[in-house]
Amino acid sequence: STVRLRLRSIWKGLVKVKEYLESAVVVDFVVPLK
């Protein structure tokens, strides 16, 4: 069960990183256009 919790926490971290990268990429693309 501890392994499952660890995998879940790692997955949540990866999701947060993915969302941050996506939002950062969107900002990088939108700001120069303005």
C-alpha positions as protocol buffer text, in pm:
chain_id: "A"
residue {
  index: 1
  type: SER
  ca { x: 0 y: 0 z: 0 }
}
residue {
  index: 2
  type: THR
  ca { x: 291 y: 234 z: 68 }
}
residue {
  index: 3
  type: VAL
  ca { x: 415 y: 186 z: -288 }
}
residue {
  index: 4
  type: ARG
  ca { x: 71 y: 279 z: -423 }
}
residue {
  index: 5
  type: LEU
  ca { x: 67 y: 597 z: -214 }
}
residue {
  index: 6
  type: ARG
  ca { x: 416 y: 684 z: -335 }
}
residue {
  index: 7
  type: LEU
  ca { x: 318 y: 629 z: -698 }
}
residue {
  index: 8
  type: ARG
  ca { x: 8 y: 843 z: -646 }
}
residue {
  index: 9
  type: SER
  ca { x: 211 y: 1129 z: -500 }
}
residue {
  index: 10
  type: ILE
  ca { x: 462 y: 1103 z: -786 }
}
residue {
  index: 11
  type: TRP
  ca { x: 173 y: 1105 z: -1037 }
}
residue {
  index: 12
  type: LYS
  ca { x: 24 y: 1416 z: -876 }
}
residue {
  index: 13
  type: GLY
  ca { x: 363 y: 1584 z: -897 }
}
residue {
  index: 14
  type: LEU
  ca { x: 396 y: 1497 z: -1265 }
}
residue {
  index: 15
  type: VAL
  ca { x: 48 y: 1633 z: -1334 }
}
residue {
  index: 16
  type: LYS
  ca { x: 136 y: 1959 z: -1159 }
}
residue {
  index: 17
  type: VAL
  ca { x: 458 y: 1989 z: -1360 }
}
residue {
  index: 18
  type: LYS
  ca { x: 270 y: 1918 z: -1684 }
}
residue {
  index: 19
  type: GLU
  ca { x: 6 y: 2181 z: -1604 }
}
residue {
  index: 20
  type: TYR
  ca { x: 278 y: 2432 z: -1512 }
}
residue {
  index: 21
  type: LEU
  ca { x: 469 y: 2367 z: -1833 }
}
residue {
  index: 22
  type: GLU
  ca { x: 153 y: 2397 z: -2041 }
}
residue {
  index: 23
  type: SER
  ca { x: 56 y: 2727 z: -1877 }
}
residue {
  index: 24
  type: ALA
  ca { x: 413 y: 2857 z: -1910 }
}
residue {
  index: 25
  type: VAL
  ca { x: 422 y: 2765 z: -2279 }
}
residue {
  index: 26
  type: VAL
  ca { x: 88 y: 2939 z: -2333 }
}
residue {
  index: 27
  type: VAL
  ca { x: 223 y: 3252 z: -2162 }
}
residue {
  index: 28
  type: ASP
  ca { x: 542 y: 3242 z: -2371 }
}
residue {
  index: 29
  type: PHE
  ca { x: 334 y: 3224 z: -2688 }
}
residue {
  index: 30
  type: VAL
  ca { x: 70 y: 3480 z: -2594 }
}
residue {
  index: 31
  type: VAL
  ca { x: 286 y: 3756 z: -2444 }
}
residue {
  index: 32
  type: PRO
  ca { x: 505 y: 3824 z: -2754 }
}
residue {
  index: 33
  type: LEU
  ca { x: 189 y: 3853 z: -2967 }
}
residue {
  index: 34
  type: LYS
  ca { x: 50 y: 4138 z: -2758 }
}
